Amino acid sequence: MSTASPTAPTGTVLADVVFPARAAGRPDRRTLARDAVLVLGGAALTGLAAQVSVPVPGSPVPVTGQTFAALLVGTSLGAGRGFASLLLYALAGMAGMPWFAEGSSGAAAPSFGYVLGMMLAATVVGALARRGGDRGVLRTAGTMAVGSAIIYAVGVPYLALAADISFSQAVAAGLTPFLIGDALKAALAMGALPAAWKLLGRRG
């Protein structure tokens, strides 16, 4: 079920194929400029997706498109650029850019732990993508599951501490209500990412 472009062996991610470097070897200025644009675009995409927000009754954490965007950025850009994109997103939001969920900013919100988790998750799924983790339906499902687990592994304990609630309460408020939505997001990624590689393979 995994199909990739013949010009894109394992070790490359979608961004490397769609926006190829000028030449192999040491990055030149154009390659560095390309990477800077990709990082900025990844941060902007995450910020825009965060504005797709639906409040969850009884929880300080809304359902957003933010986590899906973060995982998509990581798999598409790779570990280094994925981490840089989410780091830029986090730093700009902490500095006052109103592009966290529901147009918020700063690090005081109980949900900020999910942003920290997304930084780590983007890095891990980016590394998995370079090993072919987004080139087949089952591989993509596994990659998305790992990324989501990392986000919750950081976000839920942070929520418990920031909101001064028990861990079980944090799980009920910050994990359980989002499982169905995460399954739908994973299903979307399972269709979109392998399809993108298949399309690139045909063009290649």
C-alpha positions in Angstrom: 0.0 0.0 0.0 3.0 2.3 0.2 3.7 4.1 -3.1 6.3 6.8 -3.5 7.9 8.8 -6.2 10.8 7.0 -7.9 12.7 10.2 -7.6 12.0 10.4 -3.8 13.7 7.5 -1.9 13.2 7.0 1.8 14.9 9.9 3.5 12.9 12.6 1.8 9.6 14.1 2.7 6.9 15.7 0.6 8.4 19.2 0.8 11.7 17.9 -0.6 9.9 16.7 -3.7 7.4 19.5 -4.2 10.1 22.2 -3.5 13.4 20.5 -4.4 16.7 22.0 -3.4 18.9 23.5 -6.1 21.6 20.8 -5.7 22.6 18.1 -3.3 25.2 18.7 -0.7 25.8 21.9 1.3 22.7 24.1 1.3 23.0 27.3 -0.7 21.2 30.6 -0.1 18.2 29.6 -2.2 17.8 26.3 -0.3 18.0 28.2 3.0 15.5 30.7 1.8 13.2 27.9 0.7 13.5 26.3 4.1 12.8 29.6 5.9 9.6 30.0 3.8 8.5 26.5 4.5 9.0 27.0 8.3 7.1 30.3 8.2 4.3 28.7 6.1 4.1 25.7 8.6 3.7 28.1 11.5 1.1 30.2 9.6 -0.9 27.1 8.7 -0.9 25.9 12.3 -2.1 29.4 13.4 -4.9 29.5 10.9 -6.0 25.9 11.7 -6.1 26.9 15.4 -8.9 29.4 14.6 -11.1 26.5 13.5 -12.3 26.0 17.1 -15.3 24.4 18.8 -15.6 24.8 22.6 -16.0 21.6 24.6 -18.5 21.9 27.5 -16.7 21.4 30.8 -13.2 21.6 29.3 -10.8 24.6 28.9 -9.5 22.9 25.8 -11.5 23.4 22.6 -11.5 21.1 19.5 -9.4 22.8 16.9 -7.7 22.0 13.6 -4.4 22.9 15.3 -3.2 19.5 16.2 -3.9 18.1 12.7 -2.0 21.0 11.1 0.9 20.4 13.4 1.2 16.8 12.5 0.7 17.6 8.8 3.5 20.2 9.0 5.8 17.7 10.7 5.2 14.9 8.2 5.4 17.2 5.2 8.5 19.2 6.2 10.5 16.7 8.2 11.8 16.7 11.8 14.0 19.8 11.6 11.7 22.1 9.7 8.7 20.7 11.5 10.2 21.5 14.9 11.2 25.0 13.7 7.7 25.7 12.4 6.1 24.8 15.7 8.8 26.6 17.7 8.1 29.7 15.7 4.4 29.2 16.2 4.9 28.8 20.0 7.3 31.7 20.4 5.2 34.1 18.3 2.1 33.2 20.3 3.9 33.6 23.6 5.0 37.1 22.4 1.4 38.1 21.8 0.5 36.9 18.3 -3.2 36.0 18.6 -3.0 32.7 16.7 -3.4 30.1 19.5 -6.8 28.5 19.8 -9.7 31.0 19.8 -7.4 33.8 18.9 -5.6 33.7 22.2 -1.9 34.2 22.9 0.6 33.9 25.8 1.7 30.9 27.8 -0.8 31.2 30.7 -3.6 29.1 29.3 -4.0 25.6 30.7 -4.0 24.4 27.1 -0.5 25.7 26.4 0.9 22.2 27.2 -0.6 21.0 23.9 1.4 23.5 22.0 4.6 22.2 23.7 3.5 18.7 22.8 2.9 19.7 19.2 6.5 20.8 18.9 7.8 17.4 20.0 5.2 15.6 18.0 6.0 17.5 14.8 9.7 16.5 15.3 8.9 12.8 15.8 6.4 12.4 13.0 8.8 14.3 10.7 11.5 11.7 11.5 9.1 8.9 10.9 8.1 10.4 7.6 11.7 10.4 6.4 11.5 6.7 7.0 8.4 6.3 4.9 5.9 6.7 7.7 3.5 8.7 5.5 3.7 6.7 2.3 1.0 4.0 3.0 -2.3 4.0 4.7 -1.3 1.8 7.7 2.0 3.5 8.1 0.3 6.9 8.1 -2.2 5.7 10.7 0.7 4.6 12.9 2.5 7.9 12.5 -0.5 10.0 13.3 -1.3 7.8 16.4 2.3 8.3 17.7 2.1 12.1 17.1 -1.3 12.4 18.8 -0.1 10.3 21.8 2.9 12.6 22.2 0.7 15.7 22.2 -1.5 14.2 24.9 1.4 12.9 26.9 2.6 16.5 27.3 -0.7 18.4 27.2 -2.7 16.4 29.7 -0.2 16.5 32.6 0.3 20.2 31.9 -3.4 20.8 32.0 -3.6 19.0 35.4 -0.9 21.2 36.8 -2.1 24.5 35.3 -5.7 24.0 36.1 -5.0 22.5 39.5 -7.0 19.4 38.9 -6.3 15.7 39.3 -4.8 13.7 36.5 -8.0 11.7 36.0 -9.9 15.0 35.7 -7.4 16.2 33.2 -7.8 13.0 31.1 -11.6 13.5 31.2 -11.4 17.1 30.2 -8.4 17.1 27.9 -8.2 13.7 26.2 -11.5 11.7 26.2 -13.6 14.3 24.4 -11.1 14.5 21.5 -10.6 10.9 20.6 -13.3 10.7 18.0 -12.1 13.9 16.3 -8.6 12.6 16.3 -9.7 9.4 14.7 -11.4 11.5 11.9 -8.2 13.6 11.5 -6.1 10.4 11.3 -8.5 9.0 8.6 -8.1 12.2 6.6 -4.3 12.0 6.8 -4.5 8.3 5.9 -6.1 9.2 2.7 -4.4 12.5 1.9 -0.7 11.8 2.5 -0.4 8.4 0.7 -2.4 9.9 -2.2 0.0 12.8 -2.5 2.9 10.4 -2.7 1.1 8.4 -5.3 0.4 11.5 -7.4 4.0 12.5 -7.2 5.0 9.0 -8.2 2.9 9.2 -11.3 4.4 12.6 -12.2 7.8 11.4 -11.5 
